[in-house]
Amino acid sequence: MLIVSYCSPHLMRLNVSSIGTNPAMPVSPQNSLNPLERHDDASTPLTALTVFANDQIDASSTAPAPIAIGDIQGCCDPLDRLLDLIDRDDAQRIAEGLATGPSPLWFAGDLVNRGPASRATLRRLINLGSRATAVLGNHDLHLLAVAAGVRNVKKNDTIAEILNAPDAEEMLDWVRHRPLAHAANGMLMVHAGVPPQWDVASTVARAAELEAGLRDADWRRFIGRLFGGDGTVWHDGLEGDARLRVIANALTRLRFCNAQGVMEWKANGGLDTAQPGFMPWFDVPGRKTADVTVIFGHWAALGLITRDRLHGLDSGCVWGNALSAVRLSPVPADRSLFQVSCASSAKESAKSL
């Protein structure tokens, strides 16, 4: 069950106890449901509520739940406004005794590229220190590959300002030390998807194979091994570059696969663009991560998706839609959705291309 709020640039407060299921709802003002109050005054307490079915998890702790944030792609202004919104809500929760400190921030990858301020975005994230946990997306790997000289800059890239910055090496070092999968609080975060035959432990272990290479002194040579070839079929006997490419593709590119976990790249639109025999990776019957909450980004054409154990958070900020975040309270009914408009960033991106 799902309730979506939309704010541009303010937050709508929703109060709806239930709503019919909908597997994917693009973020748009038309999809706002029952807006009861609009709070335009910064001094007004702010809360956005997304209601999910209660799975009866004990949530008596006042330790702050993490907040997962979707694809930023170099849109620093929306990020700043979203973080301000989160900080104000955190302050209210602390004052009310609902939390003991600021919320940890989880970022679902594609931190940079295509937006107007990739360098400022990286610096902002780095300055968050240990409060921020970010997984790498395909655009982040592309940044590293261009820096390593194994890929060329593409027409719509906005990463040159990072590569030409006086602190470029420091920023690149920070990026290449980020994980490709993060498991904590009984939840799993990746950028794109998880093949149905991987459970949480194997996902984290396979991500670690890539992380070790990216963190190595010879990382520039290593990252070239992640690109090229087909890389659509996983089996446990894979070795060498073929193994690395399938892992990288699954964690940073996956959208559709078949019941056996074979990935395909022809379709990158909404659910209706699936090739025959293929389906969204998260709808494969019997997938081994179905028993945990999985957070992902990458799929702007899908729009915001929220289920009890699934949050797709790429709501198309770089395309002028919204930057979305979810407070990952243990009980789904207690989870909160935060959004800010990205219309101005999209206009700036168009000017810079």
C-alpha positions in Angstrom: 0.0 0.0 0.0 1.3 3.4 -1.0 0.9 7.0 -0.4 3.0 9.5 -2.3 3.5 13.2 -1.4 4.9 15.8 -3.7 6.4 19.1 -2.8 7.5 21.9 -5.1 9.4 23.2 -3.2 7.4 22.7 0.0 6.2 19.6 1.7 2.7 18.3 1.7 1.4 16.6 4.8 -0.8 13.5 4.1 -3.0 11.6 6.4 -4.5 8.6 4.7 -4.9 5.3 6.4 -5.0 3.1 3.3 -4.9 3.2 -0.5 -5.1 0.6 -3.2 -1.9 -0.9 -4.3 0.0 0.5 -7.3 3.4 -1.1 -8.1 4.9 2.1 -9.5 3.7 5.7 -9.4 5.7 8.4 -11.3 6.3 11.5 -9.3 4.1 14.3 -10.5 1.7 16.8 -8.9 -1.2 14.8 -10.3 -0.2 11.8 -8.2 -0.4 13.7 -4.9 -3.0 12.2 -2.8 -5.3 14.0 -0.3 -3.0 17.0 0.5 -4.4 18.3 3.8 -2.0 21.0 4.6 0.7 22.9 2.8 3.4 24.4 5.0 5.2 27.3 3.3 6.7 28.8 6.4 10.2 27.6 7.3 9.3 27.9 11.0 6.4 25.5 10.7 7.0 21.9 11.9 7.4 19.7 8.8 6.6 16.1 8.4 5.8 14.0 5.2 4.1 10.8 5.8 4.1 7.7 3.5 1.9 4.9 4.9 2.8 1.3 4.3 1.3 -1.9 5.6 2.6 -2.7 9.1 4.7 -5.8 9.2 4.7 -5.9 13.0 8.4 -5.2 13.5 9.3 -4.0 17.0 10.4 -0.4 16.7 10.8 0.7 20.4 14.3 2.2 19.9 14.8 5.9 19.6 18.0 5.5 17.6 17.5 7.5 14.4 16.5 5.5 11.4 18.5 6.0 8.3 17.1 8.2 5.5 17.7 6.9 1.9 18.1 9.4 -0.9 17.7 8.8 -4.6 19.8 9.7 -7.6 21.3 13.2 -7.3 23.3 13.2 -10.5 25.0 16.5 -9.7 21.9 18.4 -8.8 23.4 20.1 -5.7 20.7 22.8 -5.1 17.9 20.2 -4.7 20.2 18.2 -2.5 20.8 21.2 -0.2 17.1 21.9 0.1 16.3 18.2 0.8 19.0 18.0 3.5 17.6 21.2 5.0 14.1 19.6 5.1 15.5 16.5 6.7 17.5 18.4 9.3 14.4 20.4 10.3 12.4 17.2 10.6 15.2 15.6 12.6 15.3 18.6 15.0 11.6 18.3 15.6 11.9 14.5 16.2 14.7 15.1 18.7 12.8 17.8 20.5 9.8 15.4 20.8 12.0 12.6 22.2 11.4 10.4 19.1 15.1 10.3 18.2 18.4 10.8 19.9 20.4 12.4 17.1 20.5 13.3 13.4 19.5 10.6 10.9 22.2 8.7 9.0 22.0 9.4 5.3 22.1 6.7 2.7 22.6 7.7 -0.9 21.5 5.2 -3.6 24.2 6.1 -6.2 24.6 8.1 -9.3 25.9 10.9 -7.2 27.2 12.9 -10.2 26.9 13.5 -13.9 24.3 15.1 -16.2 23.3 17.7 -13.5 24.7 21.2 -13.3 26.9 20.9 -10.2 28.7 17.6 -10.0 31.7 19.0 -8.3 29.7 20.9 -5.6 27.6 17.8 -5.0 30.7 15.6 -4.3 32.2 18.2 -2.0 28.8 18.4 -0.2 28.7 14.7 0.3 32.3 14.5 1.4 31.6 17.2 4.0 28.8 15.1 5.5 31.6 12.8 6.9 30.5 9.6 8.5 26.9 10.6 8.5 26.7 9.7 4.8 26.8 6.2 3.3 26.8 6.2 -0.5 26.9 3.3 -2.9 28.3 3.7 -6.4 26.1 3.9 -9.5 26.9 3.6 -13.2 27.6 7.3 -13.6 30.0 7.2 -10.6 31.9 4.3 -12.2 31.9 6.2 -15.5 33.6 9.2 -13.7 36.3 6.9 -12.4 36.8 5.2 -15.8 37.1 8.6 -17.6 39.6 9.7 -14.9 41.6 6.5 -15.5 41.6 7.0 -19.2 39.7 3.9 -20.1 36.5 5.6 -21.2 35.8 8.8 -23.1 33.7 11.8 -22.0 30.2 11.6 -23.5 28.3 14.4 -25.0 26.0 15.1 -22.0 28.5 14.4 -19.3 29.1 17.1 -16.7 32.1 15.6 -14.9 34.9 17.8 -16.4 34.6 20.2 -13.5 35.5 17.4 -11.2 38.4 16.1 -13.3 39.8 19.7 -13.7 39.4 20.7 -10.1 42.5 21.3 -7.9 41.1 18.7 -5.4 40.3 16.2 -8.2 42.4 13.4 -6.7 40.9 13.8 -3.3 37.4 13.6 -4.7 38.2 10.6 -6.9 39.7 8.8 -3.9 36.5 9.4 -1.9 34.4 8.1 -4.8 36.5 4.9 -5.3 36.3 4.1 -1.6 32.5 3.9 -1.6 30.8 0.5 -1.5 28.7 -1.0 -4.3 26.3 -2.6 -1.8 25.4 -1.6 1.8 23.6 -3.9 4.3 22.5 -2.6 7.7 19.4 -2.3 9.8 18.0 -5.4 8.2 18.0 -3.6 4.8 20.1 -3.7 1.6 20.9 -0.8 -0.6 22.3 -1.0 -4.2 22.2 1.4 -7.0 20.4 -0.7 -9.7 19.3 -4.2 -8.7 20.1 -7.6 -7.4 19.9 -10.8 -9.5 17.2 -13.1 -8.1 19.6 -15.9 -7.2 21.7 -13.6 -4.9 20.8 -13.3 -1.2 22.1 -10.4 0.9 25.3 -12.1 2.0 26.3 -13.0 -1.5 25.4 -9.6 -2.8 27.7 -7.9 -0.3 30.4 -10.5 -0.9 30.3 -9.9 -4.7 30.2 -6.2 -4.3 33.4 -6.5 -2.1 35.2 -8.1 -5.1 34.8 -4.8 -7.0 35.4 -2.6 -4.0 38.8 -4.3 -3.4 39.9 -3.5 -6.9 38.7 0.1 -6.8 40.5 0.8 -3.5 43.7 -0.7 -4.7 46.7 1.5 -5.7 46.4 0.1 -9.2 42.7 1.0 -9.5 43.1 2.8 -12.8 44.0 -0.5 -14.5 41.4 -2.4 -12.6 38.4 -0.3 -13.6 39.0 -1.0 -17.2 38.1 -4.6 -16.5 34.5 -3.7 -15.6 33.5 -2.5 -19.1 33.0 -4.3 -22.4 31.6 -7.7 -23.3 28.1 -9.0 -22.7 28.0 -9.5 -19.0 24.3 -10.6 -18.7 24.5 -14.0 -17.2 25.6 -14.9 -13.7 26.8 -18.3 -12.6 28.9 -19.2 -9.6 31.7 -20.5 -11.8 32.4 -17.2 -13.5 36.0 -16.0 -13.2 38.2 -13.1 -14.1 36.9 -10.1 -16.1 33.7 -11.9 -17.0 32.8 -12.3 -13.4 33.6 -8.7 -12.5 31.5 -7.3 -15.4 28.4 -9.3 -14.5 28.7 -8.1 -10.9 29.2 -4.5 -12.0 26.3 -4.7 -14.4 23.9 -6.2 -11.8 24.7 -3.7 -9.1 24.8 -0.6 -11.3 22.8 -1.3 -14.5 20.1 -3.9 -13.9 16.5 -3.2 -14.6 14.9 -6.2 -16.3 15.8 -9.8 -16.1 14.1 -13.2 -16.7 13.2 -15.8 -14.2 16.7 -17.3 -14.4 18.3 -13.9 -13.7 19.5 -13.3 -17.2 19.8 -9.5 -17.6 19.0 -7.5 -20.7 19.8 -3.9 -21.7 17.4 -3.1 -24.6 14.6 -1.9 -22.4 15.2 1.1 -20.2 11.8 2.7 -20.0 8.8 1.9 -17.8 7.3 -1.5 -16.9 5.5 -1.7 -20.3 8.9 -1.7 -22.2 10.0 -5.1 -20.9 11.1 -7.6 -23.6 9.1 -10.8 -23.8 10.0 -13.2 -21.0 11.6 -10.4 -18.9 10.3 -8.5 -15.9 11.6 -6.0 -13.3 14.3 -7.7 -11.3 12.3 -7.1 -8.1 9.2 -8.9 -9.4 11.0 -12.2 -10.2 9.2 -15.0 -8.3 11.3 -16.4 -5.5 14.1 -13.8 -5.6 16.4 -14.4 -2.5 16.3 -10.8 -1.3 12.5 -10.7 -1.1 12.6 -11.1 2.7 14.5 -7.8 3.4 13.9 -4.2 2.5 15.9 -3.3 -0.6 16.6 0.3 -1.6 17.7 1.2 -5.1 17.8 4.0 -7.7 18.8 4.1 -11.3 15.3 3.8 -12.9 13.9 7.3 -13.5 11.4 6.0 -16.1 9.9 3.8 -13.4 9.2 6.7 -11.1 9.1 6.5 -7.3 8.2 3.1 -6.1 7.4 2.3 -2.5 6.4 -1.1 -1.1 6.9 -2.6 2.4 10.2 -4.2 1.4 11.1 -2.2 -1.7 12.0 1.5 -2.3 12.9 2.7 -5.8 14.0 6.3 -5.2 15.1 7.6 -8.6 12.3 10.1 -9.2 14.1 11.9 -12.1 15.7 14.9 -10.4 18.1 15.5 -13.3 15.1 15.5 -15.6 13.3 18.2 -13.7 11.0 16.0 -11.5 11.9 15.6 -7.9 14.6 14.4 -5.5 13.2 11.9 -3.1 14.1 10.4 0.3 12.5 7.9 2.6 13.0 7.6 6.4 13.6 3.9 6.8 11.8 3.3 10.1 11.7 -0.4 11.0 7.9 -0.4 10.8 6.8 0.4 7.3 3.8 2.3 8.6 6.1 4.8 10.3 8.2 5.6 7.2 8.3 9.1 5.9 8.7 10.5 2.4 10.6 13.7 1.7 10.7 15.4 -1.8 11.9 18.7 -3.3 11.4 19.9 -6.8 14.3 19.8 -9.3 12.8 21.9 -12.0 15.4 24.7 -11.7 18.3 22.1 -11.8 17.0 20.7 -15.0 17.0 24.1 -16.6 20.6 24.7 -15.5 21.6 21.3 -16.9 20.1 22.2 -20.3 22.1 25.4 -20.3 25.4 23.7 -19.6 25.1 21.1 -22.4 
